[in-house]
């Protein structure tokens, strides 16, 4: 059995677990801590070390870390709901030095998308799979024939004069008290435009809103099928761990 470790860093929580690479299942309970106030690099790295110390995994298990930022060659080039000190930081190197082992650093939506393509709703699906996460913003991941195409940012797609996530995210739905049909009308405009640009063979929808997928996904009229994600809150952990092993 090949095992890996996945660490999922978010703006409010940091969680980790041991992952079975063959099945994508968690081999341990999730260890979770609150994200330190301010989201400074040193405090977040210290919390990740604390989580790692509680996981019963082989010393040589690959470690993957996913993070809410554009990640280029291990550097975090943006920062969502964490300190701006992350911008331009060589996060990959900092984590490797702190953990005294090699790691793989990846965008959080990319990790979740990779997990869904290999172990979840799009398992073994051919062609382009677009995974979107509907939450505070809109995250996205492209996986073509099971190969990740990193750092897509569909939430920042300019449509109708603004970033899509400023008028179509789940947070906007809650803030404006939109009904699901009203929200679905906005999502229809977003997903129809994405289909026109990229011609996916499958859409997978995750994020907090996916728990209520039956309220809005059936209202969307698209060429490609659109289905809910299945790995839920474990997707980032699983994807980060699986990518580290590769």
C-alpha positions as CSV (number, residue, x, y, z in Angstrom):
1,X,0.0,0.0,0.0
2,X,1.3,3.4,-1.0
3,X,0.4,6.1,1.5
4,X,0.8,9.9,1.3
5,X,0.0,12.8,3.5
6,X,-2.3,15.7,2.4
7,X,-2.4,19.1,4.2
8,X,-5.2,21.5,3.2
9,X,-4.6,25.1,4.2
10,X,-7.6,27.4,4.1
11,X,-8.5,30.9,5.3
12,X,-10.4,29.5,8.4
13,X,-9.0,26.0,8.9
14,X,-6.0,23.8,8.3
15,X,-6.5,20.0,8.1
16,X,-4.5,17.0,7.3
17,X,-4.7,13.2,6.9
18,X,-3.0,10.1,5.7
19,X,-4.2,9.0,2.2
20,X,-4.3,5.6,0.5
21,X,-3.0,6.4,-3.0
22,X,-4.6,3.3,-4.6
23,X,-8.2,4.2,-3.4
24,X,-8.1,7.9,-2.5
25,X,-9.5,7.0,0.9
26,X,-8.3,8.5,4.2
27,X,-6.4,6.1,6.4
28,X,-6.5,8.3,9.4
29,X,-8.9,10.7,11.1
30,X,-8.6,14.3,9.8
31,X,-6.6,16.5,12.2
32,X,-7.9,20.0,12.0
33,X,-6.8,23.3,13.5
34,X,-8.0,26.9,13.1
35,X,-6.0,29.0,10.7
36,X,-3.9,31.4,12.9
37,X,-5.4,34.9,13.0
38,X,-3.8,37.0,10.3
39,X,-2.7,34.0,8.2
40,X,1.0,34.8,8.5
41,X,3.4,32.3,6.9
42,X,5.3,31.4,10.1
43,X,2.2,30.8,12.1
44,X,0.6,28.7,9.3
45,X,3.7,26.6,8.9
46,X,3.9,26.0,12.6
47,X,0.3,24.8,12.6
48,X,1.1,22.4,9.7
49,X,4.0,21.0,11.6
50,X,1.7,20.4,14.6
51,X,-0.8,18.6,12.4
52,X,2.0,16.5,10.8
53,X,3.2,15.4,14.3
54,X,-0.2,13.9,15.1
55,X,-0.5,11.8,11.9
56,X,0.7,8.2,12.1
57,X,2.4,7.9,8.7
58,X,5.7,6.5,7.5
59,X,8.6,8.9,7.7
60,X,9.2,8.7,4.0
61,X,5.5,9.2,3.0
62,X,5.2,12.0,0.3
63,X,3.6,15.2,1.6
64,X,1.4,17.4,-0.5
65,X,0.2,20.9,0.7
66,X,-2.6,22.8,-1.0
67,X,-3.1,26.5,-0.5
68,X,-5.5,29.2,-1.6
69,X,-3.2,30.9,-4.1
70,X,-1.8,30.7,-7.6
71,X,1.3,28.5,-7.3
72,X,4.2,28.8,-9.7
73,X,7.2,26.6,-9.2
74,X,6.4,26.4,-5.5
75,X,5.9,30.1,-5.1
76,X,2.6,31.5,-3.9
77,X,1.8,34.4,-6.3
78,X,-1.5,35.5,-4.7
79,X,-3.2,35.2,-1.3
80,X,-6.9,34.5,-0.6
81,X,-8.1,35.0,3.0
82,X,-4.5,34.9,4.3
83,X,-1.7,37.4,4.8
84,X,-0.3,39.3,1.8
85,X,3.1,38.2,3.0
86,X,2.5,35.0,1.1
87,X,2.6,36.8,-2.3
88,X,5.8,35.9,-4.1
89,X,7.0,33.7,-1.3
90,X,9.0,30.5,-1.9
91,X,6.5,28.5,0.1
92,X,7.7,25.2,-1.2
93,X,11.2,25.8,0.2
94,X,9.9,27.2,3.5
95,X,7.7,24.1,4.1
96,X,10.5,21.7,3.1
97,X,12.9,23.3,5.5
98,X,10.4,23.4,8.3
99,X,9.3,19.8,7.8
100,X,12.7,18.5,6.9
101,X,11.4,16.5,3.9
102,X,10.4,17.1,0.3
103,X,6.8,18.4,-0.3
104,X,4.6,19.2,-3.2
105,X,2.8,22.6,-3.1
106,X,-0.3,23.2,-5.2
107,X,-3.3,25.5,-5.5
108,X,-6.3,24.2,-3.4
109,X,-8.8,24.1,-6.2
110,X,-6.3,22.2,-8.4
111,X,-5.8,19.7,-5.7
112,X,-9.6,19.2,-5.3
113,X,-10.1,18.9,-9.0
114,X,-7.3,16.3,-9.4
115,X,-8.9,14.3,-6.6
116,X,-12.3,14.4,-8.2
117,X,-10.8,13.3,-11.6
118,X,-9.0,10.4,-10.1
119,X,-11.1,9.2,-7.2
120,X,-14.4,11.1,-7.3
121,X,-17.2,12.3,-9.6
122,X,-15.0,12.3,-12.8
123,X,-13.0,9.2,-12.1
124,X,-11.7,7.7,-15.4
125,X,-13.6,10.3,-17.4
126,X,-11.9,11.2,-20.7
127,X,-11.5,14.7,-22.2
128,X,-11.6,18.0,-20.4
129,X,-13.1,18.0,-17.0
130,X,-13.7,21.4,-15.4
131,X,-14.2,21.3,-11.6
132,X,-15.5,24.5,-10.0
133,X,-15.9,25.2,-6.3
134,X,-18.8,27.5,-5.3
135,X,-18.1,29.1,-2.0
136,X,-16.8,32.4,-0.8
137,X,-15.4,32.8,-4.3
138,X,-15.4,30.5,-7.3
139,X,-12.4,28.2,-7.7
140,X,-11.6,26.1,-10.7
141,X,-9.5,23.2,-11.9
142,X,-9.0,21.8,-15.4
143,X,-8.1,18.1,-15.8
144,X,-7.6,16.7,-19.3
145,X,-7.4,12.9,-19.7
146,X,-6.5,12.8,-15.9
147,X,-3.6,15.4,-16.3
148,X,-3.9,18.6,-14.3
149,X,-3.7,21.9,-16.1
150,X,-2.8,24.2,-13.2
151,X,-3.7,27.7,-12.1
152,X,-7.0,28.4,-13.9
153,X,-8.9,31.2,-12.2
154,X,-12.4,31.1,-13.6
155,X,-13.7,33.0,-10.7
156,X,-11.9,36.0,-12.0
157,X,-13.2,35.6,-15.5
158,X,-14.6,39.0,-16.6
159,X,-18.2,38.7,-17.7
160,X,-20.9,41.4,-17.6
161,X,-18.3,43.9,-16.6
162,X,-17.0,42.2,-13.4
163,X,-15.3,39.1,-12.0
164,X,-17.8,36.3,-12.1
165,X,-17.3,35.5,-8.4
166,X,-18.4,39.0,-7.5
167,X,-22.0,38.2,-8.7
168,X,-22.3,34.4,-8.9
169,X,-20.5,32.9,-5.9
170,X,-22.4,31.1,-3.1
171,X,-21.4,33.9,-0.7
172,X,-23.2,36.4,-3.0
173,X,-26.3,34.1,-3.1
174,X,-26.4,34.2,0.7
175,X,-25.6,37.9,1.0
176,X,-28.3,38.9,-1.5
177,X,-30.7,36.3,-0.2
178,X,-31.2,34.9,-3.8
179,X,-33.6,32.0,-4.3
180,X,-32.0,29.0,-5.9
181,X,-33.7,29.7,-9.3
182,X,-32.4,33.3,-9.2
183,X,-28.9,32.1,-8.4
184,X,-29.2,29.4,-11.1
185,X,-29.9,32.1,-13.7
186,X,-26.5,33.7,-12.8
187,X,-24.8,30.3,-12.8
188,X,-26.3,29.6,-16.2
189,X,-24.7,32.7,-17.7
190,X,-21.3,31.7,-16.1
191,X,-21.3,28.1,-17.1
192,X,-22.6,28.7,-20.6
193,X,-19.7,31.1,-21.2
194,X,-17.2,28.6,-19.8
195,X,-18.6,26.0,-22.2
196,X,-18.3,28.3,-25.2
197,X,-14.6,29.1,-24.3
198,X,-13.3,25.6,-23.3
199,X,-15.8,22.9,-24.6
200,X,-15.5,20.6,-21.6
201,X,-16.8,17.0,-21.7
202,X,-17.9,17.2,-18.0
203,X,-18.5,19.8,-15.3
204,X,-18.1,18.9,-11.6
205,X,-19.3,21.3,-9.0
206,X,-17.9,21.3,-5.5
207,X,-17.6,23.8,-2.6
208,X,-20.0,24.4,0.2
209,X,-23.0,24.9,-2.1
210,X,-22.6,21.4,-3.6
211,X,-24.4,20.0,-0.5
212,X,-27.6,21.5,-1.9
213,X,-26.9,20.6,-5.6
214,X,-30.4,19.3,-6.2
215,X,-31.7,22.8,-5.6
216,X,-29.8,24.4,-8.6
217,X,-27.9,22.0,-10.8
218,X,-31.1,20.5,-12.4
219,X,-32.0,24.1,-13.4
220,X,-28.9,24.5,-15.6
221,X,-29.1,23.9,-19.3
222,X,-25.7,23.0,-20.7
223,X,-24.2,20.9,-23.5
224,X,-21.9,18.9,-21.2
225,X,-23.2,17.0,-18.1
226,X,-22.9,18.9,-14.8
227,X,-22.7,16.8,-11.6
228,X,-21.9,17.4,-7.9
229,X,-18.5,16.6,-6.5
230,X,-18.4,13.5,-4.3
231,X,-15.3,13.9,-2.1
232,X,-16.5,17.1,-0.3
233,X,-14.2,18.4,2.4
234,X,-11.6,15.7,1.9
235,X,-10.9,16.6,-1.8
236,X,-8.0,19.0,-1.1
237,X,-6.3,16.6,1.3
238,X,-6.7,13.7,-1.2
239,X,-5.6,15.7,-4.2
240,X,-2.6,17.2,-2.5
241,X,-1.4,13.8,-1.3
242,X,-1.9,12.1,-4.6
243,X,-0.1,14.9,-6.5
244,X,2.8,14.6,-4.1
245,X,3.2,10.9,-4.8
246,X,3.5,11.7,-8.5
